[in-house]
Structure formats: C-alpha cells, structure tokens
Amino acid sequence: MATVAKVILEVLKSLGVDRIFIVSGTDYPVFIEEKVRNEGLPELEIVPHEITAASAAMGYSLGGKVGVVAVHTIPGTANALGVIMNSYISRIPLIVIAGRSPYTEEGDRASRNIRIHWPQEARDQGGLVRQWVKWDYELRVGRQAIDIVLRAFQIAYSEPRGPVYIMIPREVSIEDINPGTAYPRAPSEPGAGRKAIEEAVKMINEADRPLIITWRSGRRREWFEVLVSFADRTYIPVINYVGETLNYPSRGPMALDDYEVEKADLIIVIENDVPWIPKIHRLRSGARVIWIDVDPIQAYIPYSGFQCDLCIQSTVSDALERILPSVRPKSYMREEVRELRARQEDEKRRYIEKVSSAKPVNPSYLSYEIGRLASKYGLAILNEYPFNPRYADLNEYGTYFGNPSMGYLGWALGAAVGYRMASGRDVIATVGDGQFIFGVPDAFYYIAYKNPVMVVIFDNGGWLASANAVKDLFPDGEAVKRGIFPGALFDVRLPLGENVKSLGGYYSLVEDPDRIGEELERGYWHMKRSSRPAVIQVVVDRVRS
C-alpha cells in the first residue's frame, strides 16, 4: 500500500520528472511528508510566488526537462494562469497540479479544518483554466492516480504540445492504494499524407519566388536542423529566422531580416500563427500559401482569416524531410538573397555606429552589446519584449526564446532560472522595467540565489507599448501634442534591481552608452565567480528597438 501522493510522485519520477516547482498550501502536506520519508522522489523546489514558479517550470520545459508546477487551489491557479496561457499558445508542455478544497467537513483526518476551506471551493475549478489547457481532470478516486498522471503526460507532449491541469483534493492525496502497474502511453504526432506532400512539391517546383515565413519552428531541435537543411539546399529565403525561438541561424545564407511579401508567388508558413499583418501586407495576386503546422488551421484562435491553399498537419521535420528530395533548388535566388543579406547587414552595422553614443541609450545598441556578450560566452537569451534579436549573432539551437505570442508579461525572470536549471547553460533575461516588476523580483531572487542568471533591464521609464499605440492611432491627437500618455509619465528613476545586492549579487544602473560593454562583462563575471545573480539596469530611449 502507498498513499496517492507517493504514487503520483513515483510515476512522475518514472516519466523523467526530477523536480516540481511548488507554491505549497494546505493541500500538499502528504506530498511533503512522502518526499521527506523517501529519497529519490522528485525534488520539491519551493518558490514563493506562482508567477515565478509556473515560469520556472515553463523554462525548465524549454530546457529539455519535464516542467511541473504545483499551486494552491483557486488562488494559486489564478496567479499562475497567465503563464499557463503563454504555454498553451506557444505549445510548451507543462504539467500543472493544483490542490482542491477538501470535500468533507468532519470525521476524515484530511477534512476541512480551517475557515478558508469553505470559501475557496469553486463550482468548477477546472473552468478557470479550461480555455488555456489541453486537458483538465479532477482526481476523485485514488486508484486512478497512475492512469491520470500518465494521461496528463501523454496529452501534454502530444503535438500540439501544451499545458494540462490536474486537481487533487486532500482526502484523495492521503488515501492508501495498491499502486498497480503503470502502462506507458506514448505521445502522438501528426504526419502529412502522401497527396499533401506531392501537392507541396508541385507547388514549390512551380513557384518562381517562394518564401518561408516561420515563427516557432525552432522549438524542437530536429525541426531546427531540418529547416536549416531545407532552406540551404532549396535556396528559399527565411524571414523570422529569429521569431519566438531561433528557427534558423543568423549567419545562415538564406536568413533575411525582411523581404517584400508582395514579391513572393508562394509562401510556406511554418509553425506561425500570424505570418503577416493583413492591414500592412498584401499578398501578390495569385500567390499561393502552404501552411505546415501541427495545427495548420490554428483552431485555438477564434477568428483567423489567413489564406491557406494547402494545409499540412504535420511536424516540421516529417513534412520537410519528405518534401525536400523532390524539390528543384531555386539556384537563381541564391545571389539575390546574398546581395539582400549584405545590404541588410550593412544597414544594421551603419545604424549601430550611428546610435552607439546616443543618450539615453538606444535600445537597438543595447541589444547589439547583449548579443556580443551572449555570442562571446555562449549564453542563451530569454527575451521578454525589448531586446531586438536582429542585432545579435544567434546560430545555435536553444540560444534564444522570445516573448510568447499570448503576450502575458512577467515570465522571463522565472523562466531564465528554470532554463538554466534544466540546461546547465548560462542565461541572460532581457526585460523592460514593467516586465521586471511583473516578474515578481523578490520571488525571482529567492530561486536565483542558488541558480544565478543575468538580467538586463531596458528601462524606458514608462509604458512604451501604450505610448506607441496612442501615437499610431492618434498621431495628431491631444495626448501626443501635450505629451500626456503612458510612457511619458515617469521622471523619477527607480533602482529596480538594487535589492539583488542583499544576496551578494551584482547591480549596476547604467546611463552612459560607453559603459554598457564593461558593465555587462562585470555583471557576467560576478555571476560566474560568486554564483549570485546580476542585474544591469540600463536607461534607454523611448523608441522602438
């Protein structure tokens, strides 16, 4: 006999789970007891806020491990919900465990015994997350524990990957059961049909100017490698080579910062939910679109009117590997792309030279300096919005993760720590001043103390996204004329990262562009030598990066 909690921990361990990021409440006493009694069970990584805990689990998953977070009933779920949304839209596997208020009022040792157990019960706890998880289930019978955990893992890792949500009442967690046998359940992956592959080959061979537009095809190593091979051998250019992930190397011969979509007679959309902005871009008359995606119709988006002449539901590797042998290379595009790449690289170089001494610091120049440091020491960058990857040299799989399409902010601090713990790689988290606050810095320090990362704050002293939205919609409006809008409100410079010094970490507030390189180096080496986090806060101009 074993408690349900012990069985759950053992099954998670068998699935490769070596730690659970946990914000514990009154729902987890038996999990804590079993962990103390039994060596070898997954570590319970205590985190003092759910945003940080869920983000760390998400980063752990990005780093190649199984990300698991345990939260306290309804309040904990509510705090973690934004990160769960990010994971769902960006197809990041995540197992979310939540307690549930005890069912019973008296008699049972696990029954309700404090006031909060009554008002914290929801009519439908799973309904709180149901739009943003692939599957949710409340464990009501202890003997289901093994099957439920295995099913949760199977669903989370079947494409499209994403979060799952398991609710465990306290009475069930403490129940003694005969564990029984665990039968493996392999995740599933879609594969393209023969006719779809043949039609894709025909469309590519008939096209004069095909174009690849991707966004997150680099979320799996084999996909990254296959796209590199496909683009390099067919001579089809790739835009968004750095999107939500690094999809294709910055130095790759077919990587372009921009390409006139209107010139393409065939667009190959790969793992991208918004390949272009219809208000801005118009496709060439007669242009056709192939969409390669594990969910090519983007069923999770309520309204999406993008053209799709051939929708291929497949993993990136399966589709491209089967298409490639029959595609005739577009050799004539090689020289055109080479010349366009050279112009774009020269434009970036001249722009960086122009803004390198600007005060306040130009955010593109700060991106360039961060990119230099990351390239020099092999760091991974987890970017929450302000860093511009076009000014960095990113070539290795897993060295860049950008803001999830959902746009929930506050994830990068925790995710950077989780990614470092999973991958062993040094990490820079790039955040705005707002995102740093949203990321719950004190909770971040709590877990970064033993797992140090470097943080660079792009501090523009306001809400730049809101300011730009006002300017875009009302360029001649009163708010712009008077300079009264979010993004022009803060004149006091807050030392946002200074608390890191209380941990023995490194903090610096930088306003002079000439100091950026040396401060980034100083912060990095302090992190390496002291094993404590570093925070560099840079005052940047209120312009788009």
Rosetta blueprint (number, residue, H / E / L):
1 M L
2 A E
3 T E
4 V H
5 A H
6 K H
7 V H
8 I H
9 L H
10 E H
11 V H
12 L H
13 K H
14 S H
15 L L
16 G L
17 V L
18 D L
19 R E
20 I E
21 F E
22 I E
23 V L
24 S L
25 G L
26 T L
27 D L
28 Y L
29 P H
30 V H
31 F H
32 I H
33 E H
34 E H
35 K H
36 V H
37 R H
38 N L
39 E L
40 G L
41 L L
42 P L
43 E E
44 L E
45 E E
46 I E
47 V L
48 P L
49 H L
50 E H
51 I H
52 T H
53 A H
54 A H
55 S H
56 A H
57 A H
58 M H
59 G H
60 Y H
61 S H
62 L H
63 G L
64 G L
65 K L
66 V L
67 G L
68 V E
69 V E
70 A E
71 V E
72 H L
73 T H
74 I H
75 P H
76 G H
77 T H
78 A H
79 N H
80 A H
81 L H
82 G H
83 V H
84 I H
85 M H
86 N H
87 S H
88 Y H
89 I H
90 S L
91 R L
92 I L
93 P L
94 L E
95 I E
96 V E
97 I E
98 A E
99 G E
100 R E
101 S L
102 P L
103 Y L
104 T L
105 E L
106 E L
107 G L
108 D L
109 R L
110 A L
111 S L
112 R L
113 N L
114 I L
115 R H
116 I H
117 H H
118 W L
119 P L
120 Q L
121 E L
122 A L
123 R L
124 D L
125 Q H
126 G H
127 G H
128 L H
129 V L
130 R H
131 Q H
132 W H
133 V L
134 K L
135 W E
136 D E
137 Y E
138 E E
139 L L
140 R L
141 V L
142 G H
143 R H
144 Q H
145 A H
146 I H
147 D H
148 I H
149 V H
150 L H
151 R H
152 A H
153 F H
154 Q H
155 I H
156 A H
157 Y H
158 S L
159 E L
160 P L
161 R L
162 G L
163 P E
164 V E
165 Y E
166 I E
167 M E
168 I E
169 P E
170 R H
171 E H
172 V H
173 S H
174 I L
175 E L
176 D E
177 I E
178 N L
179 P L
180 G L
181 T L
182 A L
183 Y L
184 P L
185 R L
186 A L
187 P L
188 S L
189 E L
190 P L
191 G L
192 A L
193 G L
194 R H
195 K H
196 A H
197 I H
198 E H
199 E H
200 A H
201 V H
202 K H
203 M H
204 I H
205 N H
206 E H
207 A L
208 D L
209 R L
210 P E
211 L E
212 I E
213 I E
214 T E
215 W L
216 R L
217 S H
218 G H
219 R H
220 R L
221 R H
222 E H
223 W H
224 F H
225 E H
226 V H
227 L H
228 V H
229 S H
230 F H
231 A H
232 D H
233 R H
234 T H
235 Y L
236 I L
237 P L
238 V E
239 I E
240 N L
241 Y L
242 V E
243 G L
244 E L
245 T E
246 L E
247 N L
248 Y L
249 P L
250 S L
251 R L
252 G L
253 P L
254 M L
255 A E
256 L E
257 D L
258 D L
259 Y L
260 E L
261 V H
262 E H
263 K H
264 A L
265 D L
266 L E
267 I E
268 I E
269 V E
270 I E
271 E L
272 N L
273 D L
274 V L
275 P L
276 W L
277 I L
278 P L
279 K L
280 I L
281 H L
282 R L
283 L L
284 R L
285 S L
286 G L
287 A L
288 R E
289 V E
290 I E
291 W E
292 I E
293 D E
294 V L
295 D L
296 P L
297 I L
298 Q L
299 A L
300 Y L
301 I L
302 P L
303 Y L
304 S L
305 G L
306 F L
307 Q L
308 C L
309 D L
310 L E
311 C E
312 I E
313 Q E
314 S L
315 T L
316 V H
317 S H
318 D H
319 A H
320 L H
321 E H
322 R H
323 I H
324 L H
325 P H
326 S H
327 V L
328 R L
329 P L
330 K L
331 S L
332 Y H
333 M H
334 R H
335 E H
336 E H
337 V H
338 R H
339 E H
340 L H
341 R H
342 A H
343 R H
344 Q H
345 E H
346 D H
347 E H
348 K H
349 R H
350 R H
351 Y H
352 I H
353 E H
354 K H
355 V H
356 S L
357 S L
358 A L
359 K L
360 P L
361 V E
362 N L
363 P H
364 S H
365 Y H
366 L H
367 S H
368 Y H
369 E H
370 I H
371 G H
372 R H
373 L H
374 A H
375 S H
376 K H
377 Y H
378 G L
379 L L
380 A E
381 I E
382 L E
383 N E
384 E E
385 Y L
386 P L
387 F L
388 N L
389 P H
390 R H
391 Y H
392 A L
393 D L
394 L L
395 N L
396 E L
397 Y L
398 G L
399 T L
400 Y E
401 F E
402 G L
403 N L
404 P L
405 S L
406 M L
407 G L
408 Y L
409 L L
410 G L
411 W L
412 A H
413 L H
414 G H
415 A H
416 A H
417 V H
418 G H
419 Y H
420 R H
421 M H
422 A H
423 S H
424 G L
425 R L
426 D L
427 V E
428 I E
429 A E
430 T E
431 V E
432 G E
433 D H
434 G H
435 Q H
436 F H
437 I H
438 F H
439 G L
440 V L
441 P H
442 D H
443 A H
444 F H
445 Y H
446 Y H
447 I H
448 A H
449 Y L
450 K L
451 N L
452 P L
453 V L
454 M E
455 V E
456 V E
457 I E
458 F E
459 D E
460 N L
461 G L
462 G L
463 W L
464 L H
465 A H
466 S H
467 A H
468 N H
469 A H
470 V H
471 K H
472 D H
473 L H
474 F L
475 P L
476 D L
477 G L
478 E H
479 A H
480 V H
481 K H
482 R H
483 G L
484 I L
485 F L
486 P L
487 G L
488 A L
489 L L
490 F L
491 D L
492 V L
493 R L
494 L L
495 P L
496 L L
497 G L
498 E H
499 N H
500 V H
501 K H
502 S H
503 L H
504 G L
505 G L
506 Y E
507 Y E
508 S E
509 L E
510 V E
511 E L
512 D L
513 P H
514 D H
515 R H
516 I H
517 G H
518 E H
519 E H
520 L H
521 E H
522 R H
523 G H
524 Y H
525 W H
526 H H
527 M H
528 K H
529 R H
530 S H
531 S L
532 R L
533 P L
534 A E
535 V E
536 I E
537 Q E
538 V E
539 V E
540 V E
541 D L
542 R L
543 V L
544 R L
545 S L
